[in-house]
Amino acid sequence: MRFLCFLLLAGLAHAASRPNILLLIGDNWAYDHAAVNGCAAVCTPVFDRITREGMNFSNAFCPVPSCSPTRSCLLTGRVAHQLEDMASLWSRFHPKYRLFTDALAESGYHTGFMGKGWSPGNHKDHGREENPAGRQYDDFRTFMSTRQAQKPFFFWYGSTHTALHSFKKADGVAAGIDVAKIRVPAYLPDGGNRALCV
């Protein structure tokens, strides 16, 4: 699994010591699949604006090539070999590990997520009622409507729209992708990847 992860700090001028935090994770979305990062085949104006006005990390390390183990590392700040069964796919989430989401909530942040949080796996086996990413919301608007005024927030947006299993043949052309502009990265074999677009 490859994914892009972007962290945006908002409202710095308003509350420099307690910024609002928005974490965006695109499932199975590689760094080079955005116009701002050099891809000529796609148009990503909203994402491009976010990177211009926020932060765009050009170097990152994925500790485990799989969903829930990588998210376990992200949430705990630990490397995979320190996380027992939490470093495997479809694992359980042990409460003995301190999470940055819990630390933020304990310090007064309004926290939550939508889409894919810590997943796939079972966080309830050890008594954790909520997903380690926080309380789940249907959308950002609902999350914000439950926030107390002046309380800083942390919101985890886990998009699965970029996951390979969600695409059907011809989606690329229907979305306006110019097949001739698709550049297959050097680390992948160029053997039919464009076929998904047409």
Backbone as ProteinMPNN parsed JSONL, in Angstrom:
{"seq_chain_A": "MRFLCFLLLAGLAHAASRPNILLLIGDNWAYDHAAVNGCAAVCTPVFDRITREGMNFSNAFCPVPSCSPTRSCLLTGRVAHQLEDMASLWSRFHPKYRLFTDALAESGYHTGFMGKGWSPGNHKDHGREENPAGRQYDDFRTFMSTRQAQKPFFFWYGSTHTALHSFKKADGVAAGIDVAKIRVPAYLPDGGNRALCV", "coords_chain_A": {"N_chain_A": [[0.83, -1.184, 0.0], [0.565, 2.166, -0.891], [0.404, 5.5, 0.159], [-0.585, 8.925, 0.218], [0.13, 11.439, 2.504], [-0.837, 14.323, 4.049], [-0.327, 17.095, 6.061], [-1.931, 19.75, 7.441], [-1.636, 22.88, 8.897], [-3.78, 25.044, 10.291], [-5.06, 28.354, 10.891], [-2.946, 29.597, 12.263], [-2.241, 32.236, 12.81], [-4.344, 32.997, 14.35], [-4.301, 31.363, 16.648], [-1.503, 30.791, 17.7], [-0.147, 29.072, 19.454], [-1.799, 26.879, 19.68], [-2.631, 25.401, 17.134], [-5.118, 24.693, 14.585], [-5.534, 21.473, 13.186], [-5.378, 19.583, 10.268], [-5.391, 16.473, 8.904], [-4.681, 14.777, 6.02], [-5.149, 11.829, 4.272], [-4.542, 9.963, 1.49], [-5.597, 7.022, 0.227], [-3.67, 4.562, -1.345], [-2.553, 6.394, -3.113], [-0.127, 7.808, -4.955], [2.708, 9.992, -4.583], [3.428, 11.248, -7.005], [1.052, 11.506, -8.404], [-0.385, 13.892, -8.788], [-1.149, 17.079, -10.111], [0.344, 19.299, -9.208], [2.619, 18.073, -8.391], [3.859, 17.322, -10.675], [2.465, 15.646, -12.484], [1.142, 15.363, -15.608], [-1.127, 14.236, -16.613], [-3.385, 14.412, -15.015], [-5.832, 16.583, -13.453], [-5.762, 18.482, -10.671], [-6.931, 20.714, -9.046], [-7.875, 21.603, -6.449], [-6.347, 20.152, -4.616], [-3.839, 21.067, -5.45], [-3.997, 23.744, -4.684], [-4.177, 23.451, -1.905], [-1.609, 22.492, -1.358], [-0.09, 24.688, -2.115], [-0.903, 26.642, -0.281], [-0.638, 25.391, 2.124], [1.178, 22.732, 3.391], [3.351, 20.56, 1.615], [4.692, 17.566, 1.646], [7.616, 16.384, 0.302], [9.281, 14.266, 0.708], [8.943, 11.202, 2.228], [8.413, 8.482, 4.503], [7.222, 5.269, 4.405], [6.413, 3.129, 6.817], [5.416, 0.498, 6.837], [4.257, -1.518, 4.217], [1.343, -1.499, 4.135], [-2.077, -1.001, 5.169], [-3.432, -0.709, 8.029], [-1.143, -1.279, 9.737], [0.701, 0.801, 9.05], [-0.8, 3.029, 9.764], [-0.957, 2.509, 12.48], [1.683, 2.972, 13.23], [1.851, 5.706, 12.627], [-0.059, 6.814, 14.404], [0.989, 6.159, 16.926], [3.635, 6.921, 16.867], [5.642, 5.129, 16.807], [7.915, 2.597, 15.597], [7.235, -0.205, 13.419], [8.12, -2.748, 14.439], [7.895, -2.45, 17.141], [5.288, -2.677, 17.826], [3.875, -5.039, 18.234], [1.088, -7.152, 17.564], [-0.243, -5.102, 16.349], [1.133, -4.31, 14.19], [0.398, -5.665, 11.976], [-1.785, -6.475, 9.247], [-5.311, -6.229, 9.63], [-5.336, -6.254, 12.421], [-5.461, -6.021, 16.082], [-6.041, -3.233, 18.271], [-4.09, -2.257, 20.779], [-4.623, -0.838, 24.012], [-2.475, 0.011, 25.576], [-0.67, 1.61, 24.321], [0.273, 4.936, 23.855], [-1.408, 7.475, 22.105], [-1.197, 10.057, 19.63], [-3.584, 11.279, 18.994], [-5.196, 10.849, 21.24], [-3.707, 12.306, 23.106], [-4.006, 14.894, 22.058], [-6.811, 15.222, 22.366], [-7.019, 15.066, 25.154], [-5.719, 17.381, 25.822], [-7.489, 19.331, 25.194], [-8.325, 19.554, 22.546], [-10.739, 19.345, 19.923], [-11.475, 16.415, 18.446], [-11.575, 14.163, 15.633], [-12.65, 12.056, 12.852], [-13.19, 11.276, 9.345], [-14.144, 8.95, 6.796], [-11.563, 6.713, 6.093], [-10.137, 5.75, 8.943], [-8.106, 4.512, 11.475], [-7.525, 1.488, 10.132], [-7.696, -1.528, 8.117], [-9.081, -3.395, 10.831], [-9.534, -4.387, 14.298], [-10.47, -2.385, 16.758], [-11.888, -2.619, 19.069], [-11.475, -4.92, 20.558], [-9.77, -4.677, 22.766], [-11.132, -2.949, 24.378], [-11.345, -0.318, 23.435], [-13.547, 2.028, 22.528], [-13.914, 3.964, 20.523], [-12.594, 4.579, 17.226], [-9.048, 4.589, 16.835], [-8.278, 6.899, 15.461], [-10.066, 8.749, 16.276], [-13.359, 10.084, 17.033], [-15.879, 9.072, 14.768], [-17.176, 10.844, 11.969], [-19.703, 11.866, 9.614], [-19.067, 13.847, 7.815], [-16.98, 16.786, 7.312], [-18.316, 19.16, 7.916], [-20.32, 18.372, 9.757], [-18.668, 17.506, 11.837], [-17.465, 19.984, 12.546], [-19.736, 21.344, 13.388], [-20.257, 20.253, 15.846], [-18.294, 21.163, 17.452], [-17.026, 23.118, 20.128], [-17.044, 26.643, 20.4], [-14.054, 28.418, 19.73], [-12.453, 26.299, 20.445], [-9.603, 24.409, 19.678], [-9.047, 22.265, 16.793], [-8.532, 18.877, 15.649], [-8.601, 17.099, 12.759], [-8.992, 14.164, 10.949], [-8.861, 13.199, 7.734], [-9.57, 10.533, 5.864], [-9.272, 9.561, 2.835], [-10.687, 7.33, 0.505], [-11.141, 7.44, -2.105], [-9.113, 7.373, -3.889], [-8.247, 4.812, -3.914], [-7.197, 1.862, -5.534], [-8.999, -0.252, -5.951], [-11.429, 0.955, -6.267], [-11.802, 1.889, -8.804], [-13.094, 1.626, -12.138], [-12.808, 0.145, -15.378], [-12.258, 2.476, -17.922], [-12.835, 4.706, -16.374], [-10.832, 6.644, -16.195], [-10.644, 7.991, -18.743], [-13.267, 8.942, -18.854], [-13.117, 10.771, -16.799], [-11.62, 12.717, -17.91], [-8.912, 12.298, -18.283], [-6.0, 12.455, -20.151], [-4.827, 9.96, -21.955], [-2.463, 9.765, -23.368], [-0.743, 11.345, -21.949], [-0.067, 10.012, -19.673], [2.356, 9.009, -17.459], [4.249, 6.363, -16.724], [5.69, 5.485, -13.72], [9.226, 4.981, -13.166], [9.752, 2.928, -11.407], [7.788, 1.056, -11.824], [6.588, -1.593, -13.942], [5.973, -0.974, -17.375], [3.419, -2.096, -18.502], [0.617, -2.14, -19.531], [-0.676, -0.482, -17.744], [-2.029, 1.804, -18.517], [-4.336, 0.802, -19.538], [-6.458, 0.79, -17.764], [-7.568, 3.24, -17.97], [-8.868, 3.54, -20.404]], "CA_chain_A": [[0.0, 0.0, 0.0], [1.206, 3.469, -0.855], [-0.58, 6.555, 0.339], [-0.076, 10.272, 0.45], [-0.305, 11.975, 3.775], [-0.559, 15.755, 4.12], [-0.694, 17.691, 7.336], [-2.132, 21.182, 7.274], [-1.829, 23.636, 10.123], [-4.615, 26.192, 9.945], [-5.339, 29.29, 11.959], [-1.748, 29.881, 13.054], [-2.266, 33.625, 13.265], [-5.402, 33.099, 15.354], [-3.898, 30.712, 17.896], [-0.185, 30.261, 17.336], [0.288, 27.985, 20.322], [-2.721, 25.749, 19.542], [-3.173, 25.479, 15.772], [-6.027, 23.669, 14.084], [-4.756, 20.503, 12.417], [-6.121, 18.755, 9.333], [-4.541, 15.427, 8.353], [-5.291, 14.167, 4.838], [-4.484, 10.613, 3.828], [-5.129, 9.395, 0.273], [-5.274, 5.604, 0.158], [-3.114, 4.105, -2.63], [-2.306, 7.541, -3.977], [1.302, 8.09, -4.935], [3.12, 11.392, -4.601], [3.489, 11.808, -8.366], [-0.261, 11.491, -9.037], [-1.031, 15.197, -8.614], [-0.612, 18.049, -11.077], [1.354, 20.127, -8.56], [3.826, 17.261, -8.25], [4.423, 17.025, -11.984], [1.673, 14.746, -13.328], [0.447, 16.107, -16.656], [-2.328, 13.511, -17.032], [-4.532, 14.689, -14.159], [-6.083, 17.962, -13.035], [-6.074, 18.42, -9.236], [-6.843, 22.119, -8.605], [-8.07, 21.791, -5.01], [-5.143, 19.64, -3.972], [-2.738, 21.979, -5.781], [-4.14, 24.939, -3.842], [-3.82, 23.07, -0.54], [-0.149, 22.407, -1.247], [0.46, 26.043, -2.206], [-1.235, 27.416, 0.911], [-0.318, 24.599, 3.309], [2.467, 22.044, 3.28], [3.392, 19.396, 0.741], [5.918, 16.86, 1.967], [8.147, 15.721, -0.881], [10.002, 13.069, 1.143], [8.232, 10.543, 3.318], [8.774, 7.093, 4.701], [6.099, 4.409, 4.75], [7.057, 2.11, 7.639], [4.906, -0.834, 6.5], [3.472, -1.372, 2.994], [-0.001, -1.992, 4.401], [-2.925, 0.04, 5.76], [-3.507, -0.522, 9.479], [0.155, -1.161, 10.404], [1.251, 2.139, 8.843], [-1.586, 3.941, 10.585], [-0.539, 2.262, 13.866], [2.945, 3.7, 13.408], [1.533, 7.13, 12.6], [-0.782, 7.18, 15.618], [1.783, 5.958, 18.141], [4.982, 7.452, 16.728], [6.568, 4.005, 16.991], [8.194, 1.778, 14.42], [6.374, -1.386, 13.38], [8.566, -3.877, 15.264], [7.568, -2.169, 18.545], [3.837, -2.613, 17.977], [3.27, -6.357, 18.397], [0.169, -7.511, 16.478], [-0.742, -3.886, 15.687], [1.946, -4.097, 12.992], [-0.065, -6.551, 10.908], [-3.088, -6.125, 8.692], [-6.459, -6.786, 10.351], [-4.883, -6.487, 13.786], [-6.193, -5.392, 17.178], [-5.349, -2.031, 18.727], [-3.895, -2.384, 22.223], [-4.716, 0.466, 24.676], [-1.285, 0.388, 26.343], [0.125, 2.564, 23.544], [-0.211, 6.325, 23.866], [-1.66, 7.969, 20.757], [-1.202, 11.513, 19.558], [-4.976, 11.731, 18.963], [-5.632, 10.903, 22.638], [-3.003, 13.432, 23.741], [-4.66, 16.12, 21.612], [-8.124, 15.307, 23.011], [-6.806, 15.343, 26.577], [-5.258, 18.761, 25.991], [-8.554, 20.264, 24.86], [-8.664, 19.583, 21.123], [-11.898, 18.631, 19.395], [-10.853, 15.487, 17.507], [-12.462, 13.255, 14.92], [-12.228, 11.668, 11.513], [-14.169, 10.737, 8.407], [-13.516, 8.071, 5.819], [-10.771, 5.606, 6.625], [-9.272, 6.098, 10.065], [-7.242, 3.345, 11.659], [-8.296, 0.442, 9.476], [-8.71, -2.398, 8.705], [-8.707, -4.055, 12.066], [-10.523, -4.366, 15.365], [-10.006, -1.576, 17.882], [-12.741, -2.848, 20.236], [-11.064, -6.116, 21.309], [-9.128, -4.297, 24.021], [-11.952, -1.992, 25.103], [-11.355, 1.025, 22.853], [-14.849, 2.189, 21.876], [-13.779, 4.753, 19.294], [-11.455, 4.335, 16.363], [-7.877, 5.337, 17.311], [-8.204, 8.202, 14.801], [-11.017, 9.644, 16.937], [-14.778, 9.81, 16.801], [-16.175, 9.12, 13.334], [-18.202, 11.777, 11.501], [-20.075, 11.678, 8.206], [-18.396, 14.858, 7.003], [-16.281, 17.831, 8.071], [-19.311, 20.126, 8.39], [-20.913, 17.829, 10.984], [-17.606, 17.573, 12.843], [-17.323, 21.37, 12.99], [-20.958, 21.787, 14.068], [-20.246, 19.742, 17.224], [-17.136, 21.767, 18.124], [-17.26, 24.303, 20.941], [-16.378, 27.828, 19.862], [-12.688, 28.711, 20.161], [-11.702, 25.088, 20.773], [-8.834, 23.977, 18.511], [-9.483, 20.962, 16.32], [-7.736, 17.957, 14.843], [-9.506, 16.293, 11.929], [-8.331, 13.169, 10.098], [-9.658, 12.865, 6.545], [-8.998, 9.354, 5.215], [-9.937, 9.35, 1.549], [-10.518, 6.06, -0.209], [-11.472, 7.69, -3.516], [-7.924, 7.101, -4.686], [-7.898, 3.392, -3.808], [-7.261, 1.203, -6.83], [-10.157, -1.13, -6.076], [-12.652, 1.718, -6.509], [-11.861, 2.316, -10.195], [-13.545, 0.7, -13.17], [-12.226, 0.417, -16.686], [-12.767, 3.669, -18.616], [-13.011, 5.839, -15.465], [-9.836, 7.659, -16.495], [-11.07, 8.792, -19.9], [-14.498, 9.629, -18.458], [-12.747, 11.867, -15.913], [-10.866, 13.704, -18.662], [-7.474, 12.01, -18.31], [-5.399, 12.261, -21.472], [-4.041, 8.733, -21.841], [-1.134, 9.988, -23.944], [0.092, 12.058, -20.978], [0.227, 9.167, -18.518], [3.77, 8.643, -17.318], [4.401, 5.24, -15.799], [6.932, 5.692, -12.962], [10.321, 4.069, -13.487], [9.747, 1.785, -10.508], [6.734, 0.132, -12.23], [6.691, -2.054, -15.331], [5.021, -0.311, -18.272], [2.772, -3.204, -19.201], [-0.841, -2.125, -19.52], [-1.26, 0.386, -16.708], [-2.933, 2.763, -19.143], [-5.561, 0.127, -19.944], [-7.545, 1.116, -16.843], [-8.138, 4.55, -18.311], [-9.622, 3.525, -21.669]], "C_chain_A": [[0.866, 1.235, 0.0], [0.112, 4.484, -0.583], [0.133, 7.876, 0.534], [-0.665, 10.78, 1.742], [0.102, 13.44, 3.835], [-1.116, 16.309, 5.414], [-0.785, 19.187, 7.136], [-2.353, 21.816, 8.637], [-2.577, 24.907, 9.75], [-4.788, 27.099, 11.146], [-4.142, 29.635, 12.816], [-1.755, 31.302, 13.6], [-3.28, 33.797, 14.396], [-4.969, 32.503, 16.694], [-2.57, 30.005, 17.662], [0.226, 29.079, 18.193], [-0.596, 26.738, 20.205], [-3.371, 25.792, 18.165], [-4.223, 24.409, 15.504], [-5.217, 22.76, 13.171], [-5.693, 19.663, 11.559], [-5.142, 17.766, 8.713], [-5.285, 14.769, 7.202], [-4.483, 12.956, 4.424], [-5.238, 10.073, 2.619], [-4.673, 7.958, 0.115], [-4.824, 5.224, -1.253], [-2.889, 5.247, -3.619], [-0.84, 7.906, -3.859], [1.564, 9.586, -5.068], [3.025, 12.005, -5.996], [2.155, 11.778, -9.093], [-1.054, 12.756, -8.756], [-0.368, 16.179, -9.57], [0.518, 18.874, -10.462], [2.682, 19.38, -8.383], [4.354, 16.751, -9.584], [3.643, 16.096, -12.88], [0.866, 15.567, -14.329], [-0.884, 15.469, -17.036], [-3.568, 13.861, -16.217], [-4.633, 16.18, -13.829], [-6.54, 17.896, -11.578], [-6.033, 19.82, -8.624], [-6.991, 22.333, -7.101], [-6.831, 21.324, -4.257], [-3.956, 20.571, -4.236], [-2.798, 23.231, -4.915], [-3.754, 24.634, -2.392], [-2.309, 23.031, -0.376], [0.506, 23.781, -1.342], [0.266, 26.812, -0.907], [-0.92, 26.683, 2.215], [1.072, 24.023, 3.183], [2.319, 20.839, 2.375], [4.728, 18.709, 0.993], [6.409, 16.09, 0.742], [8.96, 14.473, -0.546], [9.268, 12.472, 2.333], [8.675, 9.095, 3.386], [7.533, 6.326, 5.116], [6.662, 3.226, 5.522], [6.639, 0.679, 7.317], [4.057, -0.688, 5.237], [2.068, -1.959, 3.133], [-0.751, -0.955, 5.236], [-2.822, 0.206, 7.271], [-2.14, -0.49, 10.164], [0.788, 0.221, 10.248], [0.507, 3.158, 9.683], [-1.274, 3.74, 12.074], [0.751, 3.013, 14.172], [2.696, 5.198, 13.501], [0.896, 7.577, 13.916], [0.067, 7.104, 16.88], [3.156, 6.624, 18.084], [6.041, 6.377, 16.904], [6.801, 3.284, 15.663], [7.452, 0.451, 14.557], [6.821, -2.501, 14.322], [8.33, -3.645, 16.765], [6.077, -2.336, 18.837], [3.129, -3.966, 18.054], [2.299, -6.648, 17.25], [-0.449, -6.288, 15.79], [0.045, -3.578, 14.415], [1.574, -5.079, 11.887], [-1.454, -6.11, 10.456], [-4.189, -6.864, 9.447], [-6.093, -7.126, 11.8], [-5.854, -5.904, 14.81], [-5.387, -4.188, 17.638], [-5.272, -2.036, 20.242], [-3.897, -1.002, 22.897], [-3.46, 0.887, 25.436], [-0.42, 1.406, 25.604], [-0.522, 3.944, 23.567], [-0.315, 6.81, 22.431], [-1.642, 9.487, 20.737], [-2.628, 12.046, 19.519], [-5.548, 11.82, 20.38], [-4.996, 12.085, 23.357], [-3.635, 14.757, 23.344], [-6.016, 16.293, 22.294], [-7.988, 15.667, 24.49], [-6.359, 16.783, 26.819], [-6.28, 19.787, 25.497], [-8.91, 20.373, 23.395], [-9.965, 18.83, 20.868], [-11.35, 17.729, 18.297], [-11.897, 14.601, 16.833], [-11.915, 12.925, 13.55], [-13.434, 11.334, 10.655], [-13.421, 9.883, 7.401], [-12.795, 6.937, 6.511], [-9.842, 6.112, 7.718], [-8.228, 5.018, 10.242], [-8.046, 2.154, 11.159], [-7.398, -0.274, 8.475], [-8.18, -3.082, 9.953], [-9.807, -3.921, 13.095], [-9.968, -3.58, 16.547], [-10.811, -1.849, 19.154], [-12.324, -4.052, 21.078], [-10.457, -5.786, 22.664], [-9.883, -3.17, 24.73], [-11.955, -0.572, 24.565], [-12.65, 1.179, 22.056], [-14.749, 2.933, 20.543], [-12.556, 4.324, 18.507], [-10.264, 5.123, 16.895], [-7.702, 6.706, 16.65], [-9.151, 9.215, 15.435], [-12.45, 9.206, 16.699], [-15.072, 9.973, 15.311], [-17.345, 10.058, 13.043], [-18.492, 11.498, 10.035], [-19.347, 12.65, 7.297], [-17.789, 15.93, 7.907], [-17.258, 18.854, 8.65], [-19.955, 19.66, 9.703], [-19.908, 17.869, 12.125], [-17.498, 18.983, 13.412], [-18.557, 21.863, 13.746], [-21.022, 21.294, 15.513], [-19.105, 20.33, 18.051], [-17.553, 22.985, 18.926], [-16.466, 25.467, 20.355], [-15.02, 28.029, 20.52], [-11.864, 27.488, 20.546], [-10.911, 24.666, 19.537], [-9.273, 22.58, 18.076], [-8.365, 20.195, 15.621], [-8.728, 17.098, 14.076], [-8.695, 15.445, 10.965], [-9.272, 12.852, 8.946], [-8.971, 11.724, 5.811], [-9.746, 9.031, 3.941], [-9.648, 7.959, 0.998], [-10.874, 6.224, -1.68], [-10.313, 7.367, -4.437], [-7.518, 5.631, -4.655], [-8.132, 2.691, -5.134], [-8.506, 0.351, -7.006], [-11.44, -0.374, -6.384], [-12.806, 2.164, -7.967], [-12.37, 1.212, -11.098], [-12.873, 1.087, -14.479], [-12.981, 1.586, -17.321], [-13.018, 4.852, -17.696], [-12.051, 6.977, -15.8], [-10.247, 8.571, -17.631], [-12.328, 9.572, -19.558], [-14.207, 10.83, -17.566], [-11.898, 12.922, -16.618], [-9.363, 13.48, -18.694], [-7.032, 11.759, -19.743], [-4.437, 11.084, -21.375], [-2.62, 8.928, -22.366], [-0.196, 10.679, -22.958], [0.439, 11.224, -19.744], [1.693, 8.763, -18.548], [3.858, 7.528, -16.277], [5.72, 5.434, -15.057], [7.971, 4.613, -13.268], [10.314, 2.822, -12.606], [8.643, 0.77, -10.818], [6.968, -0.356, -13.652], [5.629, -1.37, -16.178], [4.343, -1.389, -19.114], [1.273, -3.185, -19.054], [-1.446, -1.247, -18.459], [-2.255, 1.382, -17.293], [-4.272, 2.134, -19.5], [-6.726, 0.425, -19.027], [-8.251, 2.398, -17.231], [-9.073, 4.486, -19.51], [-10.685, 2.449, -21.706]], "O_chain_A": [[1.798, 1.348, 0.797], [-1.009, 4.322, -1.065], [1.288, 7.933, 0.956], [-1.842, 10.561, 2.026], [1.282, 13.757, 3.683], [-2.247, 16.013, 5.8], [0.18, 19.821, 6.709], [-3.164, 21.338, 9.431], [-2.077, 25.739, 8.994], [-4.673, 26.656, 12.289], [-4.307, 29.942, 13.997], [-1.321, 31.54, 14.728], [-3.101, 34.63, 15.284], [-5.24, 33.075, 17.749], [-2.516, 28.793, 17.455], [0.889, 28.167, 17.699], [-0.174, 25.649, 20.595], [-4.534, 26.176, 18.04], [-4.213, 23.347, 16.127], [-4.319, 23.22, 12.465], [-6.673, 19.104, 12.052], [-4.173, 18.17, 8.069], [-6.392, 14.261, 7.382], [-3.269, 13.045, 4.244], [-6.426, 9.763, 2.707], [-3.489, 7.702, -0.107], [-5.506, 5.524, -2.233], [-3.025, 5.064, -4.829], [-0.368, 8.272, -2.783], [0.743, 10.335, -5.597], [2.591, 13.147, -6.148], [2.124, 12.007, -10.302], [-2.259, 12.697, -8.513], [0.838, 16.11, -9.804], [1.532, 19.122, -11.113], [3.737, 19.999, -8.242], [5.195, 15.853, -9.622], [4.122, 15.774, -13.967], [0.014, 16.368, -13.944], [-1.692, 16.101, -17.717], [-4.688, 13.633, -16.674], [-3.657, 16.925, -13.916], [-7.587, 17.321, -11.282], [-5.188, 20.091, -7.771], [-6.292, 23.173, -6.534], [-6.331, 22.017, -3.371], [-3.158, 20.829, -3.334], [-1.765, 23.725, -4.463], [-3.095, 25.438, -1.732], [-1.783, 23.488, 0.638], [1.543, 24.018, -0.722], [1.156, 27.546, -0.476], [-0.934, 27.287, 3.288], [2.031, 24.742, 2.901], [1.282, 20.176, 2.371], [5.776, 19.219, 0.596], [5.693, 15.241, 0.211], [9.293, 13.701, -1.445], [9.006, 13.156, 3.323], [9.243, 8.558, 2.435], [6.864, 6.699, 6.081], [7.337, 2.386, 4.928], [7.422, -0.253, 7.503], [3.203, 0.198, 5.189], [1.66, -2.81, 2.344], [-0.14, -0.136, 5.922], [-2.198, 1.153, 7.75], [-1.979, 0.275, 11.115], [1.35, 0.756, 11.203], [1.122, 4.058, 10.255], [-1.321, 4.697, 12.846], [0.895, 3.614, 15.236], [3.266, 5.877, 14.355], [1.276, 8.606, 14.474], [-0.117, 7.899, 17.802], [3.775, 6.865, 19.12], [7.212, 6.687, 17.127], [5.989, 3.358, 14.74], [7.089, 0.037, 15.658], [5.976, -3.142, 14.947], [8.544, -4.552, 17.569], [5.649, -2.155, 19.977], [1.904, -4.025, 17.949], [2.636, -6.42, 16.089], [-1.108, -6.427, 14.759], [-0.33, -2.689, 13.65], [2.357, -5.297, 10.963], [-2.19, -5.457, 11.197], [-4.0, -8.009, 9.856], [-6.498, -8.163, 12.327], [-6.91, -5.374, 14.466], [-4.177, -4.13, 17.417], [-6.282, -1.841, 20.917], [-3.238, -0.085, 22.406], [-3.388, 2.025, 25.9], [0.473, 2.004, 26.204], [-1.721, 4.086, 23.327], [0.59, 6.582, 21.629], [-2.028, 10.131, 21.712], [-2.868, 13.167, 19.968], [-6.293, 12.748, 20.693], [-5.659, 12.784, 24.123], [-3.789, 15.647, 24.179], [-6.341, 17.389, 22.751], [-8.754, 16.478, 25.011], [-6.592, 17.339, 27.893], [-5.972, 20.974, 25.394], [-9.731, 21.214, 23.03], [-10.253, 17.818, 21.508], [-10.812, 18.228, 17.308], [-12.96, 14.329, 17.393], [-10.872, 13.429, 13.135], [-14.542, 11.137, 11.153], [-12.223, 10.063, 7.179], [-13.34, 6.282, 7.4], [-8.874, 6.82, 7.442], [-7.542, 4.642, 9.29], [-9.112, 1.845, 11.689], [-6.419, 0.314, 8.016], [-6.979, -3.312, 10.096], [-10.885, -3.403, 12.802], [-9.088, -4.067, 17.258], [-10.447, -1.354, 20.22], [-12.783, -4.187, 22.213], [-10.62, -6.551, 23.615], [-9.319, -2.505, 25.599], [-12.531, 0.311, 25.201], [-12.827, 0.531, 21.025], [-15.411, 2.579, 19.567], [-11.603, 3.775, 19.06], [-10.452, 6.242, 17.372], [-7.049, 7.583, 17.216], [-9.051, 10.411, 15.162], [-12.711, 8.1, 16.225], [-14.575, 10.9, 14.671], [-18.352, 10.072, 13.751], [-17.652, 10.969, 9.308], [-19.043, 12.329, 6.148], [-18.053, 15.971, 9.108], [-17.047, 19.358, 9.753], [-20.116, 20.444, 10.639], [-20.255, 18.225, 13.25], [-17.446, 19.157, 14.629], [-18.445, 22.701, 14.641], [-21.761, 21.854, 16.322], [-18.975, 20.016, 19.234], [-18.347, 23.799, 18.454], [-15.348, 25.286, 19.872], [-14.867, 27.831, 21.726], [-10.703, 27.622, 20.932], [-11.482, 24.571, 18.451], [-9.802, 21.807, 18.876], [-7.412, 20.764, 15.09], [-9.59, 16.448, 14.669], [-7.822, 15.947, 10.257], [-10.353, 12.302, 9.154], [-7.917, 11.916, 5.205], [-10.743, 8.309, 3.964], [-8.513, 7.484, 1.025], [-10.903, 5.242, -2.422], [-10.506, 7.116, -5.627], [-6.545, 5.246, -5.303], [-9.156, 2.906, -5.783], [-9.019, 0.244, -8.119], [-12.446, -0.994, -6.73], [-13.825, 2.753, -8.329], [-12.12, 0.029, -10.867], [-12.428, 2.221, -14.653], [-14.208, 1.653, -17.25], [-13.383, 5.922, -18.182], [-12.419, 8.147, -15.7], [-10.203, 9.794, -17.496], [-12.451, 10.739, -19.93], [-14.962, 11.803, -17.57], [-11.499, 13.91, -16.001], [-8.614, 14.373, -19.089], [-7.624, 10.948, -20.455], [-3.363, 11.198, -20.786], [-1.68, 8.318, -21.857], [1.022, 10.608, -23.117], [1.164, 11.691, -18.866], [2.192, 8.241, -19.545], [3.573, 7.739, -15.098], [6.768, 5.537, -15.694], [7.625, 3.476, -13.588], [10.815, 1.774, -13.013], [8.559, -0.266, -10.159], [7.492, 0.387, -14.482], [4.494, -1.209, -15.73], [4.661, -1.567, -20.29], [0.7, -4.125, -18.504], [-2.665, -1.27, -18.289], [-3.22, 1.759, -16.628], [-5.245, 2.85, -19.74], [-7.878, 0.328, -19.451], [-9.404, 2.617, -16.86], [-9.986, 5.304, -19.617], [-11.396, 2.317, -22.703]]}, "name": "protein", "num_of_chains": 1, "seq": "MRFLCFLLLAGLAHAASRPNILLLIGDNWAYDHAAVNGCAAVCTPVFDRITREGMNFSNAFCPVPSCSPTRSCLLTGRVAHQLEDMASLWSRFHPKYRLFTDALAESGYHTGFMGKGWSPGNHKDHGREENPAGRQYDDFRTFMSTRQAQKPFFFWYGSTHTALHSFKKADGVAAGIDVAKIRVPAYLPDGGNRALCV"}
